[in-house]
Amino acid sequence: MVDWLSLAVPLAYLGILIGSLATFSSLYRKRKARKSNSLEPWFPAHLQRDIYFSLLHIDPPPQKEKEKRVPAIPDSVLKAALLRRAVEDIKRVLALRSQKQALSVLLQRGSVGDDLWQRFLRAEKEMEEEVKDVVAEANAYVPNWGQIIFQSANEMMNNDLYRQRMSEHQDKVSEERKWWDNKKASVQESFMKELNDEKTGSSAASKAPESISPAAPTSIAQASDDEPVLVEAEASAPGSPPGSKKKKSKGKK
């Protein structure tokens, strides 16, 4: 015969223990969910998603029964808004992928708290739901469009980045042109200054007094005392042939 009284005590203990654990777990989960909801979101408000839902829920104007029903917003506008929403989703997904590894390392080192990690995990879960919602909306407009909508959105994002960089370079063109004109003017000014200095130096050198040249030799050579001098006779001596010359020697004094 089983002694139920002796088994009642451990069974009651186990029941109380299991009940207390279940209550603690329930309270802990509720508290954690409440704390997670009170945390600041990882990303700011999704403006493109809000615009898409606002356009989607605009009611058409009232019409008569016989007239054809016209939608308030054309499908082309809704598709463009959905593409813009997908572009923003791609940016946020890429940001989460680039930040996850660094955040996990900081969490392991204890540099950041658990609240920041909970915010990140919640942002990841929200983005997963957002991507699924965008794919479902795209398939509702065109069959199988959800498979390529993010590819189209990626091309749009790259095109926007290219245009942004081109506009930044165009804005810097005037500044760079001004810098180049100033540089060109300064180089030209320095070159003209050097050229003027060279011209001034050459003109000063031409006006400087020339070096004294050696004295020219005297036109009349002085004959030495011993050198004989031939003197032309002023008049021919009687009996001498005309044009005859006398040789006169000059002695020393």
C-alpha positions in Angstrom: 0.0 0.0 0.0 1.4 3.3 -1.1 1.9 5.9 1.6 0.3 8.9 -0.1 0.9 11.1 2.8 4.7 10.7 2.5 4.4 11.4 -1.2 2.2 14.4 -0.8 5.0 16.6 0.7 7.5 16.2 -2.2 4.8 16.5 -4.8 3.6 19.7 -3.2 7.1 21.0 -3.1 7.6 20.2 -6.8 4.3 21.8 -7.6 5.2 25.0 -5.7 8.7 25.1 -7.3 7.3 24.6 -10.8 4.6 27.2 -10.3 7.1 29.7 -8.9 9.4 29.2 -11.8 6.6 29.6 -14.3 5.5 32.8 -12.6 9.0 34.2 -12.5 9.5 33.3 -16.2 6.3 35.0 -17.2 7.0 38.1 -15.2 10.6 38.2 -16.5 9.4 38.0 -20.1 6.8 40.6 -19.7 9.3 42.9 -18.0 11.8 42.3 -20.8 9.2 42.9 -23.5 8.1 46.1 -21.7 11.7 47.3 -21.4 12.4 46.4 -25.0 9.5 48.4 -26.2 10.6 51.4 -24.1 14.0 51.3 -25.6 14.9 53.9 -28.2 14.6 52.6 -31.8 17.8 51.9 -33.6 16.8 53.8 -36.8 14.8 57.0 -37.1 11.2 56.9 -38.4 10.8 55.1 -41.8 9.6 58.1 -43.8 9.4 56.2 -47.2 7.2 53.5 -45.6 4.9 56.1 -44.0 4.6 57.9 -47.4 3.7 54.6 -49.1 1.0 53.7 -46.6 -0.4 57.2 -46.7 -0.7 57.0 -50.5 -2.2 53.5 -50.2 -4.9 54.5 -47.8 -6.1 57.6 -49.5 -9.8 57.1 -50.3 -10.9 57.9 -53.9 -13.4 60.8 -54.4 -17.1 59.9 -54.4 -18.5 59.1 -57.8 -21.8 58.1 -59.3 -22.6 54.5 -59.8 -22.7 54.6 -63.6 -19.2 56.2 -63.8 -16.1 54.0 -63.9 -14.3 53.8 -60.6 -11.0 55.6 -60.7 -8.4 54.9 -58.0 -7.3 57.9 -55.9 -3.6 57.2 -56.6 -2.4 55.5 -59.8 -0.5 52.3 -59.6 2.6 53.9 -61.1 2.9 56.3 -58.2 2.4 53.5 -55.7 5.0 51.4 -57.4 7.5 54.3 -57.3 6.8 54.8 -53.6 7.3 51.1 -53.0 10.6 51.3 -54.8 11.7 54.2 -52.7 10.7 52.2 -49.6 12.8 49.3 -50.8 15.8 51.6 -51.4 15.6 52.8 -47.8 15.3 49.2 -46.6 18.5 48.3 -48.5 20.4 51.2 -46.8 19.2 50.0 -43.3 20.1 46.4 -44.0 23.6 47.3 -45.1 24.0 49.5 -42.0 23.0 46.6 -39.7 25.4 44.2 -41.4 28.3 46.5 -41.1 27.6 47.3 -37.4 26.8 43.8 -36.2 30.3 42.4 -35.9 31.7 45.5 -34.2 28.8 45.6 -31.8 29.2 42.0 -30.9 32.9 42.4 -30.2 32.2 45.4 -27.9 29.5 43.4 -26.1 31.9 40.6 -25.4 34.5 43.0 -24.0 31.9 44.7 -21.9 32.2 48.1 -23.5 28.5 48.3 -24.2 25.5 47.3 -22.2 22.9 44.7 -22.9 20.3 47.4 -23.7 22.2 48.4 -26.9 22.4 44.8 -28.0 18.6 44.4 -27.4 18.0 47.5 -29.5 20.1 46.1 -32.3 18.3 42.7 -32.3 15.0 44.4 -32.3 16.0 46.5 -35.3 17.2 43.3 -37.1 13.8 41.6 -36.5 11.9 44.7 -37.7 13.9 44.8 -40.9 13.3 41.1 -41.6 9.5 41.8 -41.3 9.9 44.9 -43.4 11.6 43.0 -46.3 8.9 40.3 -46.3 6.2 43.0 -46.4 7.9 44.8 -49.3 8.2 41.5 -51.3 4.5 40.7 -50.6 3.4 44.2 -51.7 5.5 43.9 -54.9 4.0 40.5 -55.8 0.5 42.0 -55.3 1.2 44.6 -58.0 3.0 42.3 -60.5 3.6 38.6 -60.1 7.2 37.6 -59.3 8.1 41.3 -58.9 9.1 40.7 -55.4 12.1 38.6 -56.6 13.7 41.6 -58.5 12.3 44.6 -56.6 15.4 44.9 -54.4 17.7 44.5 -57.4 16.0 47.4 -59.0 16.1 49.4 -55.8 19.9 48.7 -55.5 20.4 50.1 -59.0 18.4 53.2 -58.0 20.5 53.6 -54.9 23.7 53.4 -56.9 22.4 55.9 -59.4 21.5 58.3 -56.6 25.0 57.9 -55.1 26.6 58.6 -58.5 24.5 61.7 -59.1 25.3 62.9 -55.6 29.0 62.5 -56.2 28.8 64.2 -59.6 27.0 67.2 -58.0 29.6 67.4 -55.3 32.4 67.5 -58.0 30.4 70.1 -60.0 30.2 72.3 -56.9 33.9 72.1 -56.5 34.6 73.1 -60.2 34.2 76.8 -59.6 36.4 76.7 -56.5 39.1 74.7 -58.2 39.0 77.0 -61.3 39.4 80.0 -59.1 42.4 78.4 -57.4 43.9 77.5 -60.7 43.5 81.1 -62.0 45.1 82.5 -58.9 48.0 80.0 -59.3 48.4 80.8 -63.0 48.4 84.6 -62.3 51.0 84.2 -59.5 53.3 82.1 -61.7 52.9 84.6 -64.6 53.6 87.5 -62.3 56.8 85.8 -61.0 57.9 85.0 -64.5 57.4 88.6 -65.7 59.3 89.9 -62.6 62.3 87.6 -63.4 62.1 88.8 -67.0 62.1 92.4 -66.0 65.0 91.8 -63.6 67.0 90.3 -66.5 66.3 93.2 -68.8 67.2 95.7 -66.1 70.5 93.9 -65.4 71.4 93.8 -69.1 70.7 97.6 -69.6 72.7 98.5 -66.5 75.6 96.4 -67.8 75.5 98.2 -71.2 75.6 101.7 -69.6 78.5 100.8 -67.3 81.9 102.5 -68.4 84.0 100.4 -70.6 87.4 99.2 -69.6 90.2 101.6 -70.4 91.9 100.6 -73.7 95.7 100.8 -74.0 97.1 104.0 -75.5 97.6 104.1 -79.3 101.1 104.3 -80.6 102.3 107.8 -81.6 101.9 108.5 -85.2 105.3 110.0 -85.6 108.0 107.5 -84.7 111.0 109.0 -83.0 114.1 107.8 -84.7 117.1 106.9 -82.6 120.1 109.1 -82.6 122.3 106.6 -84.4 119.6 105.8 -87.1 120.4 107.6 -90.3 117.6 109.9 -91.6 117.0 110.4 -95.3 116.1 114.0 -96.1 114.7 115.0 -99.4 116.7 117.8 -101.0 114.6 120.9 -101.4 116.4 121.8 -104.5 118.7 119.9 -106.7 122.3 120.9 -106.5 123.9 122.3 -109.6 125.3 119.5 -111.7 123.4 116.9 -110.0 120.6 115.0 -111.6 117.1 116.0 -110.6 115.4 113.9 -107.9 118.8 113.0 -106.3 118.8 112.8 -102.6 121.4 113.5 -100.0 122.2 111.3 -97.1 122.6 113.2 -93.9 123.7 111.6 -90.8 122.8 113.1 -87.5 125.5 112.7 -84.9 125.1 112.7 -81.2 125.2 116.0 -79.4 
